[in-house]
Amino acid sequence: MKEIVLKKGHNIRISGVPSTDSQSLITSKKVGVSPNSFRNVKPKLMVSEGDIVSIGSPLFYDKTKPKVKWASPASGVISKISYGARRVIEKIEIKVNGKDKIINDLKNIENLQDASRNDIINFLLDANLFHLIRERPFNRVADPDKKPRDIFISGLNTGPIAVDLSKIINENKAALQTGLTAISKLTTGKTYFTSSQNHNFKNVENQIIFGQHPAGNVGIQIHHTKPIKPNDIVWTIDAQHLLTIGRLFETGSYDPSMTVTIGGSGARAPFIAKVNACVHVEDLIINQNLNKQKIRLVSGDVLTGQTISQNDFLGFYDSTLSILNDTVKRPFLGMLSIGNSSTKYSLTRAFLRLTDKLFNFTTAQNGELRPMVPISAWEKVLPMDIFPNELYRAILAEDIEEMEKLGIWECDDEDFALCSFSCPSKIDVGRVIRDGLNLIEAEA
């Protein structure tokens, strides 16, 4: 078994981490899917306002890949379909009726070990759940007509306030093994399952990884196992979505439940909950007493998530709702004031560390965008054998040949989130990496 040891990275000591001792069950009053949140998907509606849907019934499909459809995460009535500029579908809202009617007419594959790749692909397509699989480069929904070189699953979350996957894995090993057996049929290469401990799953290459964030990012694991080269296609699956696939092959129906964490510096009562996918944010914060507090809600972790409102829904691939204190106080001559680790946060030990307590982060950027200072701040937190500074410059120059030489094919913006966090020049490095990927994708 391969062991990966990372010497770079950083675990952000943010306050508001929920206790793992208990888990709440939240029943959603409504759920919502945002088609425009899936990269490079051109949605075509299959429902209208007022239609009755069941768990697993199709909501829309991708015009570029018509076989790939999106399943409803709840039973109920299509209450609202929101459109943006040029009639772009922004949101499909479902008012949950609580009857939990499930589409369960899929014919189970009797012998999964002897099933062919086409059998597995068609089963996922018929269940309207193929979009659980994403592909690298570009981190977009996979194409069922393409064959991946390898498949990677990360069984480790290292992001701030992220769900602890170890408990989920240990409690659902049988279903996860079913999912891995099915998924391993989709590639002629290898299927890798990487975690912080050896779970001894069959039909896959088990790997152990040690290190700080972003050790749990699948892109980092791919880089240290078998880097992506031009024209390579690698598929990835979130661990909780792998569990969904495993249950699908066991029961023939879609189980949209997932475990999420709600916490952060602005959370009054951080907790862990079991909810439906794409849950309404208001259902998650109803007990947080946030009315008298200025906060920012983020779907996902604080490094890679998207700002949302309480009227929005948790992102399909997100399992964290981050609540941040949005009250920003600007101290007089802040750069010259003497601080310590209880008042100022530093990755470079610039301030005296008096305690290892969790830090009460706010949304303050603590400075404005300024000229880039190449003092290796990015390199110290990026556990990849590439040159981020040089790659950043190549992207700004739109030099595609230089970008490819510097490893743009194996990059993703989430892997550079810590670079943005640690950057003394306040550069959003992750956004620039995404711009580079978009440029490469347009030329491909």
Order of alpha helices (4+ residues) and beta strands (2+ residues): beta-beta-beta-beta-beta-beta-beta-beta-beta-alpha-beta-beta-beta-alpha-alpha-beta-beta-alpha-beta-alpha-beta-beta-alpha-beta-beta-beta-alpha-alpha-alpha-alpha
